[in-house]
Amino acid sequence: MPDALVRIRATPSQGHMDRKDRADNVRKAFAFNPRYADQVKGKTIVLVDDVYTTGSTVKECAGVLLKAGAAKVHVLTLARVANATG
């Protein structure tokens, strides 16, 4: 479901931001696509992220999926930044 989460607000690049600024930057930047309501409700969802830095983006996205009715959200990350700012 590549479009289950939709960016509803443009956000600046987070490369220079600390943990708090990253969380503020992505707050309310994503919405759930209701087209997938039946596929998400009560299910365990695997959210894939390419790079985990502070977790702000995946935390925000997981919250949107849980609010949409997902029972659980697991995150699969391909790479992790060793010394995330903040």
PyMOL Python script that loads the backbone (N, CA, C, O; Angstrom):
from pymol import cmd

cmd.read_pdbstr("""\
ATOM      1  N   MET A   1       0.838  -1.174   0.000  1.00  0.00           N
ATOM      2  CA  MET A   1       0.000   0.000   0.000  1.00  0.00           C
ATOM      3  C   MET A   1       0.890   1.245   0.000  1.00  0.00           C
ATOM      4  O   MET A   1       0.997   1.924   1.021  1.00  0.00           O
ATOM      5  N   PRO A   2       1.512   1.544  -1.105  1.00  0.00           N
ATOM      6  CA  PRO A   2       2.464   2.656  -1.129  1.00  0.00           C
ATOM      7  C   PRO A   2       1.853   4.033  -0.884  1.00  0.00           C
ATOM      8  O   PRO A   2       2.574   4.976  -0.555  1.00  0.00           O
ATOM      9  N   ASP A   3       0.543   4.162  -1.038  1.00  0.00           N
ATOM     10  CA  ASP A   3      -0.080   5.463  -0.790  1.00  0.00           C
ATOM     11  C   ASP A   3      -1.080   5.419   0.368  1.00  0.00           C
ATOM     12  O   ASP A   3      -2.023   6.210   0.409  1.00  0.00           O
ATOM     13  N   ALA A   4      -0.873   4.500   1.299  1.00  0.00           N
ATOM     14  CA  ALA A   4      -1.734   4.449   2.485  1.00  0.00           C
ATOM     15  C   ALA A   4      -1.502   5.667   3.372  1.00  0.00           C
ATOM     16  O   ALA A   4      -2.415   6.143   4.046  1.00  0.00           O
ATOM     17  N   LEU A   5      -0.278   6.158   3.361  1.00  0.00           N
ATOM     18  CA  LEU A   5       0.044   7.401   4.058  1.00  0.00           C
ATOM     19  C   LEU A   5       0.310   8.465   3.003  1.00  0.00           C
ATOM     20  O   LEU A   5       1.046   8.235   2.044  1.00  0.00           O
ATOM     21  N   VAL A   6      -0.293   9.623   3.192  1.00  0.00           N
ATOM     22  CA  VAL A   6      -0.176  10.707   2.228  1.00  0.00           C
ATOM     23  C   VAL A   6       0.384  11.931   2.942  1.00  0.00           C
ATOM     24  O   VAL A   6      -0.109  12.322   4.001  1.00  0.00           O
ATOM     25  N   ARG A   7       1.415  12.533   2.356  1.00  0.00           N
ATOM     26  CA  ARG A   7       1.953  13.769   2.930  1.00  0.00           C
ATOM     27  C   ARG A   7       0.960  14.885   2.620  1.00  0.00           C
ATOM     28  O   ARG A   7       0.635  15.130   1.458  1.00  0.00           O
ATOM     29  N   ILE A   8       0.488  15.551   3.651  1.00  0.00           N
ATOM     30  CA  ILE A   8      -0.515  16.610   3.464  1.00  0.00           C
ATOM     31  C   ILE A   8       0.059  18.001   3.715  1.00  0.00           C
ATOM     32  O   ILE A   8      -0.611  19.017   3.528  1.00  0.00           O
ATOM     33  N   ARG A   9       1.309  18.014   4.141  1.00  0.00           N
ATOM     34  CA  ARG A   9       1.957  19.299   4.404  1.00  0.00           C
ATOM     35  C   ARG A   9       3.424  19.168   4.022  1.00  0.00           C
ATOM     36  O   ARG A   9       4.105  18.234   4.446  1.00  0.00           O
ATOM     37  N   ALA A  10       3.902  20.104   3.224  1.00  0.00           N
ATOM     38  CA  ALA A  10       5.310  20.094   2.837  1.00  0.00           C
ATOM     39  C   ALA A  10       6.166  20.361   4.072  1.00  0.00           C
ATOM     40  O   ALA A  10       5.806  21.163   4.934  1.00  0.00           O
ATOM     41  N   THR A  11       7.299  19.676   4.141  1.00  0.00           N
ATOM     42  CA  THR A  11       8.214  19.858   5.263  1.00  0.00           C
ATOM     43  C   THR A  11       9.619  20.115   4.726  1.00  0.00           C
ATOM     44  O   THR A  11      10.022  19.522   3.725  1.00  0.00           O
ATOM     45  N   PRO A  12      10.357  20.991   5.386  1.00  0.00           N
ATOM     46  CA  PRO A  12      11.736  21.214   4.952  1.00  0.00           C
ATOM     47  C   PRO A  12      12.612  20.014   5.267  1.00  0.00           C
ATOM     48  O   PRO A  12      12.248  19.164   6.080  1.00  0.00           O
ATOM     49  N   SER A  13      13.761  19.948   4.625  1.00  0.00           N
ATOM     50  CA  SER A  13      14.726  18.885   4.883  1.00  0.00           C
ATOM     51  C   SER A  13      15.102  18.871   6.359  1.00  0.00           C
ATOM     52  O   SER A  13      15.233  19.921   6.988  1.00  0.00           O
ATOM     53  N   GLN A  14      15.275  17.661   6.906  1.00  0.00           N
ATOM     54  CA  GLN A  14      15.552  17.533   8.338  1.00  0.00           C
ATOM     55  C   GLN A  14      17.037  17.308   8.642  1.00  0.00           C
ATOM     56  O   GLN A  14      17.402  17.127   9.804  1.00  0.00           O
ATOM     57  N   GLY A  15      17.890  17.316   7.626  1.00  0.00           N
ATOM     58  CA  GLY A  15      19.292  16.992   7.800  1.00  0.00           C
ATOM     59  C   GLY A  15      20.009  17.804   8.860  1.00  0.00           C
ATOM     60  O   GLY A  15      20.912  17.291   9.520  1.00  0.00           O
ATOM     61  N   HIS A  16      19.632  19.042   9.035  1.00  0.00           N
ATOM     62  CA  HIS A  16      20.297  19.937   9.987  1.00  0.00           C
ATOM     63  C   HIS A  16      19.557  20.046  11.329  1.00  0.00           C
ATOM     64  O   HIS A  16      20.010  20.763  12.221  1.00  0.00           O
ATOM     65  N   MET A  17      18.440  19.351  11.479  1.00  0.00           N
ATOM     66  CA  MET A  17      17.594  19.525  12.660  1.00  0.00           C
ATOM     67  C   MET A  17      17.950  18.552  13.781  1.00  0.00           C
ATOM     68  O   MET A  17      18.421  17.442  13.535  1.00  0.00           O
ATOM     69  N   ASP A  18      17.714  18.997  15.022  1.00  0.00           N
ATOM     70  CA  ASP A  18      17.875  18.097  16.160  1.00  0.00           C
ATOM     71  C   ASP A  18      16.575  17.313  16.360  1.00  0.00           C
ATOM     72  O   ASP A  18      15.602  17.508  15.631  1.00  0.00           O
ATOM     73  N   ARG A  19      16.575  16.439  17.341  1.00  0.00           N
ATOM     74  CA  ARG A  19      15.441  15.540  17.589  1.00  0.00           C
ATOM     75  C   ARG A  19      14.120  16.296  17.763  1.00  0.00           C
ATOM     76  O   ARG A  19      13.119  15.931  17.146  1.00  0.00           O
ATOM     77  N   LYS A  20      14.104  17.329  18.582  1.00  0.00           N
ATOM     78  CA  LYS A  20      12.863  18.077  18.839  1.00  0.00           C
ATOM     79  C   LYS A  20      12.363  18.771  17.568  1.00  0.00           C
ATOM     80  O   LYS A  20      11.173  18.736  17.255  1.00  0.00           O
ATOM     81  N   ASP A  21      13.283  19.395  16.850  1.00  0.00           N
ATOM     82  CA  ASP A  21      12.888  20.092  15.628  1.00  0.00           C
ATOM     83  C   ASP A  21      12.357  19.114  14.573  1.00  0.00           C
ATOM     84  O   ASP A  21      11.432  19.439  13.829  1.00  0.00           O
ATOM     85  N   ARG A  22      12.946  17.919  14.513  1.00  0.00           N
ATOM     86  CA  ARG A  22      12.456  16.912  13.566  1.00  0.00           C
ATOM     87  C   ARG A  22      11.034  16.484  13.916  1.00  0.00           C
ATOM     88  O   ARG A  22      10.186  16.346  13.034  1.00  0.00           O
ATOM     89  N   ALA A  23      10.778  16.278  15.194  1.00  0.00           N
ATOM     90  CA  ALA A  23       9.430  15.887  15.624  1.00  0.00           C
ATOM     91  C   ALA A  23       8.424  16.987  15.292  1.00  0.00           C
ATOM     92  O   ALA A  23       7.330  16.709  14.800  1.00  0.00           O
ATOM     93  N   ASP A  24       8.800  18.233  15.563  1.00  0.00           N
ATOM     94  CA  ASP A  24       7.917  19.358  15.237  1.00  0.00           C
ATOM     95  C   ASP A  24       7.695  19.460  13.725  1.00  0.00           C
ATOM     96  O   ASP A  24       6.595  19.771  13.268  1.00  0.00           O
ATOM     97  N   ASN A  25       8.742  19.197  12.966  1.00  0.00           N
ATOM     98  CA  ASN A  25       8.694  19.323  11.515  1.00  0.00           C
ATOM     99  C   ASN A  25       7.693  18.358  10.877  1.00  0.00           C
ATOM    100  O   ASN A  25       7.006  18.726   9.924  1.00  0.00           O
ATOM    101  N   VAL A  26       7.603  17.143  11.384  1.00  0.00           N
ATOM    102  CA  VAL A  26       6.713  16.152  10.763  1.00  0.00           C
ATOM    103  C   VAL A  26       5.350  16.035  11.431  1.00  0.00           C
ATOM    104  O   VAL A  26       4.483  15.301  10.958  1.00  0.00           O
ATOM    105  N   ARG A  27       5.161  16.762  12.536  1.00  0.00           N
ATOM    106  CA  ARG A  27       3.864  16.691  13.232  1.00  0.00           C
ATOM    107  C   ARG A  27       2.737  17.126  12.290  1.00  0.00           C
ATOM    108  O   ARG A  27       2.776  18.213  11.714  1.00  0.00           O
ATOM    109  N   LYS A  28       1.750  16.268  12.147  1.00  0.00           N
ATOM    110  CA  LYS A  28       0.570  16.497  11.304  1.00  0.00           C
ATOM    111  C   LYS A  28       0.921  16.707   9.832  1.00  0.00           C
ATOM    112  O   LYS A  28       0.208  17.401   9.107  1.00  0.00           O
ATOM    113  N   ALA A  29       2.024  16.101   9.399  1.00  0.00           N
ATOM    114  CA  ALA A  29       2.427  16.210   7.999  1.00  0.00           C
ATOM    115  C   ALA A  29       1.882  15.055   7.156  1.00  0.00           C
ATOM    116  O   ALA A  29       1.975  15.087   5.929  1.00  0.00           O
ATOM    117  N   PHE A  30       1.305  14.022   7.818  1.00  0.00           N
ATOM    118  CA  PHE A  30       0.819  12.842   7.114  1.00  0.00           C
ATOM    119  C   PHE A  30      -0.633  12.557   7.467  1.00  0.00           C
ATOM    120  O   PHE A  30      -1.092  12.848   8.571  1.00  0.00           O
ATOM    121  N   ALA A  31      -1.342  11.983   6.507  1.00  0.00           N
ATOM    122  CA  ALA A  31      -2.728  11.565   6.728  1.00  0.00           C
ATOM    123  C   ALA A  31      -2.887  10.156   6.177  1.00  0.00           C
ATOM    124  O   ALA A  31      -2.104   9.706   5.341  1.00  0.00           O
ATOM    125  N   PHE A  32      -3.906   9.476   6.657  1.00  0.00           N
ATOM    126  CA  PHE A  32      -4.221   8.133   6.194  1.00  0.00           C
ATOM    127  C   PHE A  32      -5.149   8.216   5.000  1.00  0.00           C
ATOM    128  O   PHE A  32      -6.096   9.003   4.998  1.00  0.00           O
ATOM    129  N   ASN A  33      -4.885   7.415   3.993  1.00  0.00           N
ATOM    130  CA  ASN A  33      -5.738   7.334   2.822  1.00  0.00           C
ATOM    131  C   ASN A  33      -6.901   6.396   3.158  1.00  0.00           C
ATOM    132  O   ASN A  33      -6.692   5.190   3.283  1.00  0.00           O
ATOM    133  N   PRO A  34      -8.122   6.924   3.308  1.00  0.00           N
ATOM    134  CA  PRO A  34      -9.255   6.105   3.738  1.00  0.00           C
ATOM    135  C   PRO A  34      -9.598   4.967   2.785  1.00  0.00           C
ATOM    136  O   PRO A  34     -10.353   4.063   3.145  1.00  0.00           O
ATOM    137  N   ARG A  35      -9.058   5.003   1.593  1.00  0.00           N
ATOM    138  CA  ARG A  35      -9.269   3.922   0.622  1.00  0.00           C
ATOM    139  C   ARG A  35      -8.797   2.569   1.179  1.00  0.00           C
ATOM    140  O   ARG A  35      -9.260   1.516   0.743  1.00  0.00           O
ATOM    141  N   TYR A  36      -7.871   2.613   2.147  1.00  0.00           N
ATOM    142  CA  TYR A  36      -7.304   1.392   2.711  1.00  0.00           C
ATOM    143  C   TYR A  36      -7.880   1.025   4.080  1.00  0.00           C
ATOM    144  O   TYR A  36      -7.322   0.176   4.775  1.00  0.00           O
ATOM    145  N   ALA A  37      -8.964   1.641   4.463  1.00  0.00           N
ATOM    146  CA  ALA A  37      -9.527   1.424   5.800  1.00  0.00           C
ATOM    147  C   ALA A  37      -9.757  -0.050   6.108  1.00  0.00           C
ATOM    148  O   ALA A  37      -9.393  -0.516   7.188  1.00  0.00           O
ATOM    149  N   ASP A  38     -10.348  -0.785   5.187  1.00  0.00           N
ATOM    150  CA  ASP A  38     -10.636  -2.202   5.430  1.00  0.00           C
ATOM    151  C   ASP A  38      -9.375  -3.051   5.530  1.00  0.00           C
ATOM    152  O   ASP A  38      -9.367  -4.072   6.216  1.00  0.00           O
ATOM    153  N   GLN A  39      -8.316  -2.639   4.855  1.00  0.00           N
ATOM    154  CA  GLN A  39      -7.073  -3.404   4.864  1.00  0.00           C
ATOM    155  C   GLN A  39      -6.216  -3.127   6.102  1.00  0.00           C
ATOM    156  O   GLN A  39      -5.298  -3.891   6.402  1.00  0.00           O
ATOM    157  N   VAL A  40      -6.508  -2.050   6.813  1.00  0.00           N
ATOM    158  CA  VAL A  40      -5.694  -1.657   7.963  1.00  0.00           C
ATOM    159  C   VAL A  40      -6.386  -1.961   9.290  1.00  0.00           C
ATOM    160  O   VAL A  40      -5.728  -2.341  10.258  1.00  0.00           O
ATOM    161  N   LYS A  41      -7.671  -1.802   9.340  1.00  0.00           N
ATOM    162  CA  LYS A  41      -8.411  -1.949  10.595  1.00  0.00           C
ATOM    163  C   LYS A  41      -8.160  -3.308  11.250  1.00  0.00           C
ATOM    164  O   LYS A  41      -8.427  -4.360  10.669  1.00  0.00           O
ATOM    165  N   GLY A  42      -7.641  -3.252  12.477  1.00  0.00           N
ATOM    166  CA  GLY A  42      -7.412  -4.448  13.263  1.00  0.00           C
ATOM    167  C   GLY A  42      -6.193  -5.268  12.850  1.00  0.00           C
ATOM    168  O   GLY A  42      -5.962  -6.344  13.402  1.00  0.00           O
ATOM    169  N   LYS A  43      -5.420  -4.784  11.901  1.00  0.00           N
ATOM    170  CA  LYS A  43      -4.279  -5.536  11.368  1.00  0.00           C
ATOM    171  C   LYS A  43      -2.960  -5.056  11.970  1.00  0.00           C
ATOM    172  O   LYS A  43      -2.859  -3.955  12.511  1.00  0.00           O
ATOM    173  N   THR A  44      -1.962  -5.917  11.856  1.00  0.00           N
ATOM    174  CA  THR A  44      -0.593  -5.529  12.171  1.00  0.00           C
ATOM    175  C   THR A  44       0.033  -5.023  10.880  1.00  0.00           C
ATOM    176  O   THR A  44       0.041  -5.725   9.869  1.00  0.00           O
ATOM    177  N   ILE A  45       0.546  -3.824  10.916  1.00  0.00           N
ATOM    178  CA  ILE A  45       1.100  -3.174   9.732  1.00  0.00           C
ATOM    179  C   ILE A  45       2.616  -3.109   9.866  1.00  0.00           C
ATOM    180  O   ILE A  45       3.139  -2.812  10.940  1.00  0.00           O
ATOM    181  N   VAL A  46       3.314  -3.387   8.776  1.00  0.00           N
ATOM    182  CA  VAL A  46       4.767  -3.211   8.730  1.00  0.00           C
ATOM    183  C   VAL A  46       5.045  -1.934   7.943  1.00  0.00           C
ATOM    184  O   VAL A  46       4.717  -1.829   6.760  1.00  0.00           O
ATOM    185  N   LEU A  47       5.646  -0.981   8.613  1.00  0.00           N
ATOM    186  CA  LEU A  47       6.003   0.308   8.023  1.00  0.00           C
ATOM    187  C   LEU A  47       7.482   0.246   7.661  1.00  0.00           C
ATOM    188  O   LEU A  47       8.322  -0.026   8.518  1.00  0.00           O
ATOM    189  N   VAL A  48       7.801   0.496   6.400  1.00  0.00           N
ATOM    190  CA  VAL A  48       9.183   0.414   5.927  1.00  0.00           C
ATOM    191  C   VAL A  48       9.751   1.825   5.787  1.00  0.00           C
ATOM    192  O   VAL A  48       9.140   2.696   5.168  1.00  0.00           O
ATOM    193  N   ASP A  49      10.927   2.033   6.371  1.00  0.00           N
ATOM    194  CA  ASP A  49      11.618   3.320   6.289  1.00  0.00           C
ATOM    195  C   ASP A  49      13.035   3.064   5.816  1.00  0.00           C
ATOM    196  O   ASP A  49      13.676   2.113   6.263  1.00  0.00           O
ATOM    197  N   ASP A  50      13.528   3.895   4.924  1.00  0.00           N
ATOM    198  CA  ASP A  50      14.873   3.657   4.398  1.00  0.00           C
ATOM    199  C   ASP A  50      15.960   3.938   5.428  1.00  0.00           C
ATOM    200  O   ASP A  50      16.865   3.123   5.606  1.00  0.00           O
ATOM    201  N   VAL A  51      15.884   5.082   6.110  1.00  0.00           N
ATOM    202  CA  VAL A  51      16.907   5.440   7.094  1.00  0.00           C
ATOM    203  C   VAL A  51      16.232   5.935   8.371  1.00  0.00           C
ATOM    204  O   VAL A  51      15.403   6.845   8.341  1.00  0.00           O
ATOM    205  N   TYR A  52      16.601   5.323   9.482  1.00  0.00           N
ATOM    206  CA  TYR A  52      16.086   5.719  10.795  1.00  0.00           C
ATOM    207  C   TYR A  52      17.123   6.641  11.427  1.00  0.00           C
ATOM    208  O   TYR A  52      18.258   6.234  11.674  1.00  0.00           O
ATOM    209  N   THR A  53      16.733   7.871  11.684  1.00  0.00           N
ATOM    210  CA  THR A  53      17.652   8.817  12.309  1.00  0.00           C
ATOM    211  C   THR A  53      17.223   9.022  13.755  1.00  0.00           C
ATOM    212  O   THR A  53      17.845   8.473  14.663  1.00  0.00           O
ATOM    213  N   THR A  54      16.188   9.791  13.981  1.00  0.00           N
ATOM    214  CA  THR A  54      15.682   9.987  15.348  1.00  0.00           C
ATOM    215  C   THR A  54      14.384   9.248  15.594  1.00  0.00           C
ATOM    216  O   THR A  54      13.949   9.118  16.739  1.00  0.00           O
ATOM    217  N   GLY A  55      13.759   8.762  14.533  1.00  0.00           N
ATOM    218  CA  GLY A  55      12.483   8.069  14.667  1.00  0.00           C
ATOM    219  C   GLY A  55      11.270   8.977  14.583  1.00  0.00           C
ATOM    220  O   GLY A  55      10.139   8.505  14.700  1.00  0.00           O
ATOM    221  N   SER A  56      11.480  10.260  14.384  1.00  0.00           N
ATOM    222  CA  SER A  56      10.364  11.211  14.355  1.00  0.00           C
ATOM    223  C   SER A  56       9.358  10.903  13.255  1.00  0.00           C
ATOM    224  O   SER A  56       8.149  10.940  13.488  1.00  0.00           O
ATOM    225  N   THR A  57       9.845  10.601  12.070  1.00  0.00           N
ATOM    226  CA  THR A  57       8.942  10.350  10.951  1.00  0.00           C
ATOM    227  C   THR A  57       8.182   9.052  11.146  1.00  0.00           C
ATOM    228  O   THR A  57       6.967   9.021  10.950  1.00  0.00           O
ATOM    229  N   VAL A  58       8.865   7.977  11.527  1.00  0.00           N
ATOM    230  CA  VAL A  58       8.150   6.709  11.711  1.00  0.00           C
ATOM    231  C   VAL A  58       7.184   6.785  12.886  1.00  0.00           C
ATOM    232  O   VAL A  58       6.117   6.171  12.852  1.00  0.00           O
ATOM    233  N   LYS A  59       7.545   7.527  13.916  1.00  0.00           N
ATOM    234  CA  LYS A  59       6.631   7.681  15.056  1.00  0.00           C
ATOM    235  C   LYS A  59       5.351   8.396  14.614  1.00  0.00           C
ATOM    236  O   LYS A  59       4.248   7.986  14.975  1.00  0.00           O
ATOM    237  N   GLU A  60       5.506   9.446  13.845  1.00  0.00           N
ATOM    238  CA  GLU A  60       4.340  10.190  13.354  1.00  0.00           C
ATOM    239  C   GLU A  60       3.489   9.314  12.434  1.00  0.00           C
ATOM    240  O   GLU A  60       2.264   9.294  12.552  1.00  0.00           O
ATOM    241  N   CYS A  61       4.134   8.598  11.527  1.00  0.00           N
ATOM    242  CA  CYS A  61       3.401   7.735  10.592  1.00  0.00           C
ATOM    243  C   CYS A  61       2.718   6.578  11.321  1.00  0.00           C
ATOM    244  O   CYS A  61       1.580   6.232  11.004  1.00  0.00           O
ATOM    245  N   ALA A  62       3.398   5.987  12.284  1.00  0.00           N
ATOM    246  CA  ALA A  62       2.790   4.901  13.061  1.00  0.00           C
ATOM    247  C   ALA A  62       1.564   5.406  13.812  1.00  0.00           C
ATOM    248  O   ALA A  62       0.551   4.711  13.887  1.00  0.00           O
ATOM    249  N   GLY A  63       1.649   6.596  14.359  1.00  0.00           N
ATOM    250  CA  GLY A  63       0.504   7.183  15.062  1.00  0.00           C
ATOM    251  C   GLY A  63      -0.692   7.360  14.141  1.00  0.00           C
ATOM    252  O   GLY A  63      -1.828   7.105  14.540  1.00  0.00           O
ATOM    253  N   VAL A  64      -0.446   7.793  12.923  1.00  0.00           N
ATOM    254  CA  VAL A  64      -1.531   7.962  11.941  1.00  0.00           C
ATOM    255  C   VAL A  64      -2.165   6.610  11.630  1.00  0.00           C
ATOM    256  O   VAL A  64      -3.388   6.505  11.544  1.00  0.00           O
ATOM    257  N   LEU A  65      -1.346   5.581  11.461  1.00  0.00           N
ATOM    258  CA  LEU A  65      -1.879   4.244  11.165  1.00  0.00           C
ATOM    259  C   LEU A  65      -2.669   3.675  12.344  1.00  0.00           C
ATOM    260  O   LEU A  65      -3.714   3.054  12.149  1.00  0.00           O
ATOM    261  N   LEU A  66      -2.180   3.883  13.548  1.00  0.00           N
ATOM    262  CA  LEU A  66      -2.917   3.411  14.738  1.00  0.00           C
ATOM    263  C   LEU A  66      -4.253   4.138  14.874  1.00  0.00           C
ATOM    264  O   LEU A  66      -5.272   3.529  15.200  1.00  0.00           O
ATOM    265  N   LYS A  67      -4.238   5.428  14.624  1.00  0.00           N
ATOM    266  CA  LYS A  67      -5.479   6.205  14.683  1.00  0.00           C
ATOM    267  C   LYS A  67      -6.469   5.737  13.614  1.00  0.00           C
ATOM    268  O   LYS A  67      -7.682   5.833  13.800  1.00  0.00           O
ATOM    269  N   ALA A  68      -5.947   5.233  12.501  1.00  0.00           N
ATOM    270  CA  ALA A  68      -6.797   4.732  11.410  1.00  0.00           C
ATOM    271  C   ALA A  68      -7.346   3.342  11.705  1.00  0.00           C
ATOM    272  O   ALA A  68      -8.154   2.814  10.940  1.00  0.00           O
ATOM    273  N   GLY A  69      -6.905   2.746  12.821  1.00  0.00           N
ATOM    274  CA  GLY A  69      -7.472   1.459  13.208  1.00  0.00           C
ATOM    275  C   GLY A  69      -6.519   0.282  13.215  1.00  0.00           C
ATOM    276  O   GLY A  69      -6.922  -0.832  13.550  1.00  0.00           O
ATOM    277  N   ALA A  70      -5.259   0.501  12.853  1.00  0.00           N
ATOM    278  CA  ALA A  70      -4.294  -0.603  12.896  1.00  0.00           C
ATOM    279  C   ALA A  70      -4.156  -1.096  14.337  1.00  0.00           C
ATOM    280  O   ALA A  70      -4.162  -0.301  15.277  1.00  0.00           O
ATOM    281  N   ALA A  71      -4.032  -2.403  14.500  1.00  0.00           N
ATOM    282  CA  ALA A  71      -3.862  -2.974  15.836  1.00  0.00           C
ATOM    283  C   ALA A  71      -2.439  -2.753  16.342  1.00  0.00           C
ATOM    284  O   ALA A  71      -2.228  -2.439  17.513  1.00  0.00           O
ATOM    285  N   LYS A  72      -1.468  -2.920  15.448  1.00  0.00           N
ATOM    286  CA  LYS A  72      -0.051  -2.750  15.772  1.00  0.00           C
ATOM    287  C   LYS A  72       0.661  -2.210  14.548  1.00  0.00           C
ATOM    288  O   LYS A  72       0.222  -2.400  13.413  1.00  0.00           O
ATOM    289  N   VAL A  73       1.773  -1.531  14.805  1.00  0.00           N
ATOM    290  CA  VAL A  73       2.630  -1.084  13.708  1.00  0.00           C
ATOM    291  C   VAL A  73       4.052  -1.480  14.061  1.00  0.00           C
ATOM    292  O   VAL A  73       4.578  -1.092  15.104  1.00  0.00           O
ATOM    293  N   HIS A  74       4.672  -2.260  13.175  1.00  0.00           N
ATOM    294  CA  HIS A  74       6.080  -2.620  13.311  1.00  0.00           C
ATOM    295  C   HIS A  74       6.846  -1.829  12.262  1.00  0.00           C
ATOM    296  O   HIS A  74       6.331  -1.556  11.177  1.00  0.00           O
ATOM    297  N   VAL A  75       8.082  -1.463  12.595  1.00  0.00           N
ATOM    298  CA  VAL A  75       8.894  -0.681  11.671  1.00  0.00           C
ATOM    299  C   VAL A  75      10.068  -1.521  11.193  1.00  0.00           C
ATOM    300  O   VAL A  75      10.786  -2.112  12.000  1.00  0.00           O
ATOM    301  N   LEU A  76      10.261  -1.572   9.894  1.00  0.00           N
ATOM    302  CA  LEU A  76      11.401  -2.226   9.274  1.00  0.00           C
ATOM    303  C   LEU A  76      12.251  -1.128   8.659  1.00  0.00           C
ATOM    304  O   LEU A  76      11.793  -0.384   7.792  1.00  0.00           O
ATOM    305  N   THR A  77      13.506  -1.035   9.120  1.00  0.00           N
ATOM    306  CA  THR A  77      14.391   0.024   8.646  1.00  0.00           C
ATOM    307  C   THR A  77      15.595  -0.594   7.944  1.00  0.00           C
ATOM    308  O   THR A  77      16.138  -1.601   8.397  1.00  0.00           O
ATOM    309  N   LEU A  78      16.003   0.007   6.849  1.00  0.00           N
ATOM    310  CA  LEU A  78      17.110  -0.516   6.079  1.00  0.00           C
ATOM    311  C   LEU A  78      18.467  -0.036   6.598  1.00  0.00           C
ATOM    312  O   LEU A  78      19.465  -0.744   6.462  1.00  0.00           O
ATOM    313  N   ALA A  79      18.512   1.154   7.187  1.00  0.00           N
ATOM    314  CA  ALA A  79      19.757   1.695   7.733  1.00  0.00           C
ATOM    315  C   ALA A  79      19.429   2.585   8.920  1.00  0.00           C
ATOM    316  O   ALA A  79      18.338   3.145   9.020  1.00  0.00           O
ATOM    317  N   ARG A  80      20.398   2.699   9.814  1.00  0.00           N
ATOM    318  CA  ARG A  80      20.210   3.546  10.994  1.00  0.00           C
ATOM    319  C   ARG A  80      21.390   4.481  11.114  1.00  0.00           C
ATOM    320  O   ARG A  80      22.533   4.062  10.933  1.00  0.00           O
ATOM    321  N   VAL A  81      21.131   5.755  11.421  1.00  0.00           N
ATOM    322  CA  VAL A  81      22.198   6.717  11.652  1.00  0.00           C
ATOM    323  C   VAL A  81      22.751   6.463  13.037  1.00  0.00           C
ATOM    324  O   VAL A  81      21.997   6.440  14.010  1.00  0.00           O
ATOM    325  N   ALA A  82      24.057   6.272  13.142  1.00  0.00           N
ATOM    326  CA  ALA A  82      24.682   5.900  14.408  1.00  0.00           C
ATOM    327  C   ALA A  82      24.634   7.009  15.448  1.00  0.00           C
ATOM    328  O   ALA A  82      24.415   6.729  16.627  1.00  0.00           O
ATOM    329  N   ASN A  83      24.832   8.246  15.049  1.00  0.00           N
ATOM    330  CA  ASN A  83      24.849   9.360  15.991  1.00  0.00           C
ATOM    331  C   ASN A  83      23.844  10.417  15.569  1.00  0.00           C
ATOM    332  O   ASN A  83      24.209  11.480  15.069  1.00  0.00           O
ATOM    333  N   ALA A  84      22.580  10.107  15.779  1.00  0.00           N
ATOM    334  CA  ALA A  84      21.523  11.037  15.423  1.00  0.00           C
ATOM    335  C   ALA A  84      21.616  12.275  16.301  1.00  0.00           C
ATOM    336  O   ALA A  84      21.959  12.180  17.479  1.00  0.00           O
ATOM    337  N   THR A  85      21.312  13.433  15.731  1.00  0.00           N
ATOM    338  CA  THR A  85      21.379  14.668  16.497  1.00  0.00           C
ATOM    339  C   THR A  85      20.253  14.739  17.504  1.00  0.00           C
ATOM    340  O   THR A  85      19.169  14.194  17.294  1.00  0.00           O
ATOM    341  N   GLY A  86      20.525  15.405  18.578  1.00  0.00           N
ATOM    342  CA  GLY A  86      19.496  15.659  19.571  1.00  0.00           C
ATOM    343  C   GLY A  86      19.476  14.667  20.644  1.00  0.00           C
ATOM    344  O   GLY A  86      18.654  14.758  21.555  1.00  0.00           O
TER     345      GLY A  86
END
""", "prot")
cmd.dss("prot")
cmd.show_as("cartoon", "prot")
cmd.util.cbc("prot")
cmd.orient("prot")
